[in-house]
């Protein structure tokens, strides 16, 4: 069974959200970035990543990457 579709990055993102592969119900303001304080709070938060993601308007995967220091590595 083939699950690839030809489309733009926007098409792919919309499909991902529709299939709940990314928990992004309220998109962040365009250009808004997480602060260092947000990163520290996310790392200490013990709630499920989907709940954290909704609060900050980011994907659950982004929460995982922040907590596992895949991104924002320079913040200890």
Backbone as XML, in Angstrom:
<?xml version="1.0"?>
<chain id="A" units="angstrom">
  <residue number="1" name="UNK">
    <atom name="N" x="0.839" y="-1.174" z="0.000"/>
    <atom name="CA" x="0.000" y="0.000" z="0.000"/>
    <atom name="C" x="0.888" y="1.244" z="0.000"/>
  </residue>
  <residue number="2" name="UNK">
    <atom name="N" x="0.695" y="2.099" z="-0.951"/>
    <atom name="CA" x="1.495" y="3.310" z="-1.101"/>
    <atom name="C" x="0.854" y="4.449" z="-0.328"/>
  </residue>
  <residue number="3" name="UNK">
    <atom name="N" x="1.644" y="5.155" z="0.456"/>
    <atom name="CA" x="1.097" y="6.252" z="1.238"/>
    <atom name="C" x="1.766" y="7.588" z="0.928"/>
  </residue>
  <residue number="4" name="UNK">
    <atom name="N" x="2.409" y="7.685" z="-0.206"/>
    <atom name="CA" x="3.040" y="8.935" z="-0.602"/>
    <atom name="C" x="2.115" y="9.686" z="-1.547"/>
  </residue>
  <residue number="5" name="UNK">
    <atom name="N" x="2.098" y="11.009" z="-1.407"/>
    <atom name="CA" x="1.286" y="11.848" z="-2.270"/>
    <atom name="C" x="2.147" y="12.987" z="-2.784"/>
  </residue>
  <residue number="6" name="UNK">
    <atom name="N" x="1.913" y="13.378" z="-4.016"/>
    <atom name="CA" x="2.621" y="14.517" z="-4.579"/>
    <atom name="C" x="1.921" y="15.774" z="-4.086"/>
  </residue>
  <residue number="7" name="UNK">
    <atom name="N" x="2.690" y="16.713" z="-3.567"/>
    <atom name="CA" x="2.110" y="17.952" z="-3.076"/>
    <atom name="C" x="3.177" y="18.884" z="-2.547"/>
  </residue>
  <residue number="8" name="UNK">
    <atom name="N" x="2.753" y="20.029" z="-2.131"/>
    <atom name="CA" x="3.666" y="21.032" z="-1.590"/>
    <atom name="C" x="3.940" y="20.745" z="-0.121"/>
  </residue>
  <residue number="9" name="UNK">
    <atom name="N" x="4.848" y="21.499" z="0.453"/>
    <atom name="CA" x="5.131" y="21.372" z="1.879"/>
    <atom name="C" x="3.873" y="21.692" z="2.695"/>
  </residue>
  <residue number="10" name="UNK">
    <atom name="N" x="3.113" y="22.686" z="2.247"/>
    <atom name="CA" x="1.861" y="23.039" z="2.939"/>
    <atom name="C" x="0.870" y="21.878" z="2.887"/>
  </residue>
  <residue number="11" name="UNK">
    <atom name="N" x="0.778" y="21.202" z="1.724"/>
    <atom name="CA" x="-0.103" y="20.031" z="1.604"/>
    <atom name="C" x="0.313" y="18.953" z="2.597"/>
  </residue>
  <residue number="12" name="UNK">
    <atom name="N" x="1.611" y="18.713" z="2.693"/>
    <atom name="CA" x="2.142" y="17.694" z="3.590"/>
    <atom name="C" x="1.842" y="18.046" z="5.049"/>
  </residue>
  <residue number="13" name="UNK">
    <atom name="N" x="2.046" y="19.306" z="5.397"/>
    <atom name="CA" x="1.791" y="19.744" z="6.768"/>
    <atom name="C" x="0.312" y="19.611" z="7.110"/>
  </residue>
  <residue number="14" name="UNK">
    <atom name="N" x="-0.553" y="20.045" z="6.198"/>
    <atom name="CA" x="-1.995" y="19.928" z="6.443"/>
    <atom name="C" x="-2.421" y="18.477" z="6.598"/>
  </residue>
  <residue number="15" name="UNK">
    <atom name="N" x="-1.865" y="17.582" z="5.785"/>
    <atom name="CA" x="-2.163" y="16.159" z="5.882"/>
    <atom name="C" x="-1.693" y="15.599" z="7.217"/>
  </residue>
  <residue number="16" name="UNK">
    <atom name="N" x="-0.520" y="16.013" z="7.667"/>
    <atom name="CA" x="0.041" y="15.551" z="8.933"/>
    <atom name="C" x="-0.860" y="15.971" z="10.097"/>
  </residue>
  <residue number="17" name="UNK">
    <atom name="N" x="-1.318" y="17.228" z="10.078"/>
    <atom name="CA" x="-2.183" y="17.725" z="11.147"/>
    <atom name="C" x="-3.531" y="17.009" z="11.100"/>
  </residue>
  <residue number="18" name="UNK">
    <atom name="N" x="-4.072" y="16.850" z="9.898"/>
    <atom name="CA" x="-5.368" y="16.179" z="9.731"/>
    <atom name="C" x="-5.334" y="14.756" z="10.280"/>
  </residue>
  <residue number="19" name="UNK">
    <atom name="N" x="-4.211" y="14.073" z="10.082"/>
    <atom name="CA" x="-4.073" y="12.690" z="10.551"/>
    <atom name="C" x="-3.556" y="12.614" z="11.984"/>
  </residue>
  <residue number="20" name="UNK">
    <atom name="N" x="-3.456" y="13.798" z="12.641"/>
    <atom name="CA" x="-3.033" y="13.901" z="14.040"/>
    <atom name="C" x="-1.648" y="13.317" z="14.267"/>
  </residue>
  <residue number="21" name="UNK">
    <atom name="N" x="-0.769" y="13.485" z="13.290"/>
    <atom name="CA" x="0.626" y="13.076" z="13.454"/>
    <atom name="C" x="1.446" y="14.219" z="14.024"/>
  </residue>
  <residue number="22" name="UNK">
    <atom name="N" x="0.814" y="15.345" z="14.131"/>
    <atom name="CA" x="1.418" y="16.524" z="14.726"/>
    <atom name="C" x="0.317" y="17.217" z="15.505"/>
  </residue>
  <residue number="23" name="UNK">
    <atom name="N" x="0.539" y="17.469" z="16.758"/>
    <atom name="CA" x="-0.488" y="18.044" z="17.605"/>
    <atom name="C" x="-0.350" y="19.553" z="17.591"/>
  </residue>
  <residue number="24" name="UNK">
    <atom name="N" x="-0.971" y="20.161" z="16.631"/>
    <atom name="CA" x="-0.832" y="21.599" z="16.429"/>
    <atom name="C" x="-2.210" y="22.187" z="16.148"/>
  </residue>
  <residue number="25" name="UNK">
    <atom name="N" x="-3.020" y="22.311" z="17.176"/>
    <atom name="CA" x="-4.374" y="22.793" z="16.975"/>
    <atom name="C" x="-4.438" y="24.306" z="16.836"/>
  </residue>
  <residue number="26" name="UNK">
    <atom name="N" x="-3.620" y="25.015" z="17.599"/>
    <atom name="CA" x="-3.594" y="26.459" z="17.500"/>
    <atom name="C" x="-2.216" y="26.882" z="17.003"/>
  </residue>
  <residue number="27" name="UNK">
    <atom name="N" x="-2.122" y="27.219" z="15.736"/>
    <atom name="CA" x="-0.800" y="27.577" z="15.212"/>
    <atom name="C" x="-0.240" y="28.812" z="15.892"/>
  </residue>
  <residue number="28" name="UNK">
    <atom name="N" x="1.083" y="28.807" z="16.057"/>
    <atom name="CA" x="1.751" y="29.968" z="16.627"/>
    <atom name="C" x="1.641" y="31.118" z="15.648"/>
  </residue>
  <residue number="29" name="UNK">
    <atom name="N" x="1.771" y="32.313" z="16.183"/>
    <atom name="CA" x="1.839" y="33.479" z="15.322"/>
    <atom name="C" x="3.038" y="33.317" z="14.406"/>
  </residue>
  <residue number="30" name="UNK">
    <atom name="N" x="2.866" y="33.657" z="13.153"/>
    <atom name="CA" x="3.975" y="33.520" z="12.215"/>
    <atom name="C" x="5.162" y="34.346" z="12.699"/>
  </residue>
  <residue number="31" name="UNK">
    <atom name="N" x="6.294" y="33.724" z="12.754"/>
    <atom name="CA" x="7.506" y="34.403" z="13.180"/>
    <atom name="C" x="7.743" y="34.365" z="14.681"/>
  </residue>
  <residue number="32" name="UNK">
    <atom name="N" x="6.746" y="33.940" z="15.449"/>
    <atom name="CA" x="6.921" y="33.865" z="16.900"/>
    <atom name="C" x="7.841" y="32.694" z="17.213"/>
  </residue>
  <residue number="33" name="UNK">
    <atom name="N" x="8.752" y="32.915" z="18.120"/>
    <atom name="CA" x="9.707" y="31.870" z="18.483"/>
    <atom name="C" x="9.583" y="31.560" z="19.960"/>
  </residue>
  <residue number="34" name="UNK">
    <atom name="N" x="10.028" y="30.382" z="20.329"/>
    <atom name="CA" x="10.067" y="30.021" z="21.741"/>
    <atom name="C" x="11.205" y="30.784" z="22.407"/>
  </residue>
  <residue number="35" name="UNK">
    <atom name="N" x="10.996" y="31.147" z="23.647"/>
    <atom name="CA" x="12.037" y="31.837" z="24.400"/>
    <atom name="C" x="12.874" y="30.810" z="25.160"/>
  </residue>
  <residue number="36" name="UNK">
    <atom name="N" x="14.000" y="31.246" z="25.678"/>
    <atom name="CA" x="14.826" y="30.359" z="26.500"/>
    <atom name="C" x="14.033" y="29.877" z="27.703"/>
  </residue>
  <residue number="37" name="UNK">
    <atom name="N" x="13.233" y="30.766" z="28.263"/>
    <atom name="CA" x="12.396" y="30.398" z="29.409"/>
    <atom name="C" x="11.401" y="29.295" z="29.015"/>
  </residue>
  <residue number="38" name="UNK">
    <atom name="N" x="10.814" y="29.397" z="27.810"/>
    <atom name="CA" x="9.895" y="28.359" z="27.325"/>
    <atom name="C" x="10.608" y="27.009" z="27.249"/>
  </residue>
  <residue number="39" name="UNK">
    <atom name="N" x="11.835" y="27.012" z="26.747"/>
    <atom name="CA" x="12.594" y="25.772" z="26.600"/>
    <atom name="C" x="12.828" y="25.126" z="27.962"/>
  </residue>
  <residue number="40" name="UNK">
    <atom name="N" x="13.228" y="25.911" z="28.953"/>
    <atom name="CA" x="13.450" y="25.359" z="30.293"/>
    <atom name="C" x="12.158" y="24.808" z="30.886"/>
  </residue>
  <residue number="41" name="UNK">
    <atom name="N" x="11.054" y="25.515" z="30.673"/>
    <atom name="CA" x="9.762" y="25.043" z="31.182"/>
    <atom name="C" x="9.343" y="23.746" z="30.507"/>
  </residue>
  <residue number="42" name="UNK">
    <atom name="N" x="9.530" y="23.661" z="29.201"/>
    <atom name="CA" x="9.173" y="22.439" z="28.460"/>
    <atom name="C" x="10.006" y="21.267" z="28.961"/>
  </residue>
  <residue number="43" name="UNK">
    <atom name="N" x="11.291" y="21.473" z="29.175"/>
    <atom name="CA" x="12.160" y="20.387" z="29.645"/>
    <atom name="C" x="11.766" y="19.875" z="31.020"/>
  </residue>
  <residue number="44" name="UNK">
    <atom name="N" x="11.234" y="20.747" z="31.868"/>
    <atom name="CA" x="10.855" y="20.341" z="33.223"/>
    <atom name="C" x="9.425" y="19.817" z="33.311"/>
  </residue>
  <residue number="45" name="UNK">
    <atom name="N" x="8.627" y="20.082" z="32.305"/>
    <atom name="CA" x="7.214" y="19.700" z="32.319"/>
    <atom name="C" x="7.072" y="18.184" z="32.198"/>
  </residue>
  <residue number="46" name="UNK">
    <atom name="N" x="6.299" y="17.579" z="33.079"/>
    <atom name="CA" x="6.143" y="16.118" z="33.093"/>
    <atom name="C" x="4.841" y="15.656" z="32.435"/>
  </residue>
  <residue number="47" name="UNK">
    <atom name="N" x="4.051" y="16.610" z="31.957"/>
    <atom name="CA" x="2.792" y="16.233" z="31.293"/>
    <atom name="C" x="3.093" y="15.553" z="29.955"/>
  </residue>
  <residue number="48" name="UNK">
    <atom name="N" x="2.098" y="14.857" z="29.378"/>
    <atom name="CA" x="2.293" y="14.255" z="28.050"/>
    <atom name="C" x="2.672" y="15.318" z="27.019"/>
  </residue>
  <residue number="49" name="UNK">
    <atom name="N" x="3.518" y="14.921" z="26.089"/>
    <atom name="CA" x="4.039" y="15.911" z="25.135"/>
    <atom name="C" x="2.951" y="16.532" z="24.267"/>
  </residue>
  <residue number="50" name="UNK">
    <atom name="N" x="1.854" y="15.809" z="24.017"/>
    <atom name="CA" x="0.765" y="16.364" z="23.210"/>
    <atom name="C" x="0.144" y="17.571" z="23.916"/>
  </residue>
  <residue number="51" name="UNK">
    <atom name="N" x="0.006" y="17.496" z="25.230"/>
    <atom name="CA" x="-0.567" y="18.589" z="26.003"/>
    <atom name="C" x="0.385" y="19.784" z="26.017"/>
  </residue>
  <residue number="52" name="UNK">
    <atom name="N" x="1.665" y="19.501" z="26.211"/>
    <atom name="CA" x="2.675" y="20.573" z="26.187"/>
    <atom name="C" x="2.682" y="21.233" z="24.813"/>
  </residue>
  <residue number="53" name="UNK">
    <atom name="N" x="2.639" y="20.423" z="23.764"/>
    <atom name="CA" x="2.668" y="20.940" z="22.391"/>
    <atom name="C" x="1.496" y="21.882" z="22.133"/>
  </residue>
  <residue number="54" name="UNK">
    <atom name="N" x="0.307" y="21.507" z="22.582"/>
    <atom name="CA" x="-0.867" y="22.360" z="22.387"/>
    <atom name="C" x="-0.695" y="23.698" z="23.097"/>
  </residue>
  <residue number="55" name="UNK">
    <atom name="N" x="-0.142" y="23.647" z="24.289"/>
    <atom name="CA" x="0.042" y="24.877" z="25.065"/>
    <atom name="C" x="0.967" y="25.868" z="24.354"/>
  </residue>
  <residue number="56" name="UNK">
    <atom name="N" x="2.019" y="25.356" z="23.734"/>
    <atom name="CA" x="3.003" y="26.224" z="23.089"/>
    <atom name="C" x="2.772" y="26.391" z="21.583"/>
  </residue>
  <residue number="57" name="UNK">
    <atom name="N" x="1.792" y="25.670" z="21.034"/>
    <atom name="CA" x="1.514" y="25.775" z="19.603"/>
    <atom name="C" x="2.588" y="25.163" z="18.735"/>
  </residue>
  <residue number="58" name="UNK">
    <atom name="N" x="3.161" y="24.059" z="19.210"/>
    <atom name="CA" x="4.207" y="23.368" z="18.452"/>
    <atom name="C" x="3.827" y="21.894" z="18.317"/>
  </residue>
  <residue number="59" name="UNK">
    <atom name="N" x="4.581" y="21.163" z="17.531"/>
    <atom name="CA" x="4.341" y="19.730" z="17.338"/>
    <atom name="C" x="4.830" y="18.932" z="18.543"/>
  </residue>
  <residue number="60" name="UNK">
    <atom name="N" x="4.210" y="17.788" z="18.754"/>
    <atom name="CA" x="4.664" y="16.877" z="19.796"/>
    <atom name="C" x="6.097" y="16.452" z="19.562"/>
  </residue>
  <residue number="61" name="UNK">
    <atom name="N" x="6.468" y="16.301" z="18.301"/>
    <atom name="CA" x="7.841" y="15.936" z="17.957"/>
    <atom name="C" x="8.816" y="17.022" z="18.415"/>
  </residue>
  <residue number="62" name="UNK">
    <atom name="N" x="8.419" y="18.266" z="18.277"/>
    <atom name="CA" x="9.281" y="19.367" z="18.716"/>
    <atom name="C" x="9.500" y="19.314" z="20.219"/>
  </residue>
  <residue number="63" name="UNK">
    <atom name="N" x="8.449" y="18.958" z="20.959"/>
    <atom name="CA" x="8.584" y="18.819" z="22.411"/>
    <atom name="C" x="9.598" y="17.720" z="22.714"/>
  </residue>
  <residue number="64" name="UNK">
    <atom name="N" x="9.493" y="16.600" z="22.024"/>
    <atom name="CA" x="10.415" y="15.478" z="22.236"/>
    <atom name="C" x="11.850" y="15.929" z="21.942"/>
  </residue>
  <residue number="65" name="UNK">
    <atom name="N" x="12.034" y="16.657" z="20.837"/>
    <atom name="CA" x="13.376" y="17.112" z="20.460"/>
    <atom name="C" x="13.948" y="18.090" z="21.479"/>
  </residue>
  <residue number="66" name="UNK">
    <atom name="N" x="13.102" y="18.945" z="22.042"/>
    <atom name="CA" x="13.563" y="19.878" z="23.068"/>
    <atom name="C" x="13.964" y="19.118" z="24.322"/>
  </residue>
  <residue number="67" name="UNK">
    <atom name="N" x="13.104" y="18.195" z="24.771"/>
    <atom name="CA" x="13.376" y="17.439" z="25.997"/>
    <atom name="C" x="14.623" y="16.557" z="25.872"/>
  </residue>
  <residue number="68" name="UNK">
    <atom name="N" x="14.870" y="16.035" z="24.674"/>
    <atom name="CA" x="16.016" y="15.156" z="24.453"/>
    <atom name="C" x="17.232" y="15.887" z="23.906"/>
  </residue>
  <residue number="69" name="UNK">
    <atom name="N" x="17.164" y="17.206" z="23.922"/>
    <atom name="CA" x="18.262" y="18.085" z="23.520"/>
    <atom name="C" x="18.771" y="17.812" z="22.107"/>
  </residue>
  <residue number="70" name="UNK">
    <atom name="N" x="17.832" y="17.460" z="21.237"/>
    <atom name="CA" x="18.149" y="17.356" z="19.815"/>
    <atom name="C" x="18.202" y="18.763" z="19.258"/>
  </residue>
  <residue number="71" name="UNK">
    <atom name="N" x="17.269" y="19.607" z="19.729"/>
    <atom name="CA" x="17.284" y="21.027" z="19.388"/>
    <atom name="C" x="17.539" y="21.804" z="20.670"/>
  </residue>
  <residue number="72" name="UNK">
    <atom name="N" x="17.986" y="23.027" z="20.527"/>
    <atom name="CA" x="18.293" y="23.890" z="21.668"/>
    <atom name="C" x="19.363" y="23.243" z="22.551"/>
  </residue>
  <residue number="73" name="UNK">
    <atom name="N" x="20.323" y="22.568" z="21.949"/>
    <atom name="CA" x="21.377" y="21.859" z="22.704"/>
    <atom name="C" x="22.207" y="22.780" z="23.570"/>
  </residue>
  <residue number="74" name="UNK">
    <atom name="N" x="22.404" y="24.001" z="23.104"/>
    <atom name="CA" x="23.308" y="24.898" z="23.827"/>
    <atom name="C" x="22.735" y="25.369" z="25.161"/>
  </residue>
  <residue number="75" name="UNK">
    <atom name="N" x="21.433" y="25.150" z="25.396"/>
    <atom name="CA" x="20.841" y="25.512" z="26.684"/>
    <atom name="C" x="20.957" y="24.312" z="27.614"/>
  </residue>
  <residue number="76" name="UNK">
    <atom name="N" x="21.656" y="24.492" z="28.696"/>
    <atom name="CA" x="21.881" y="23.368" z="29.613"/>
    <atom name="C" x="20.719" y="23.201" z="30.555"/>
  </residue>
</chain>
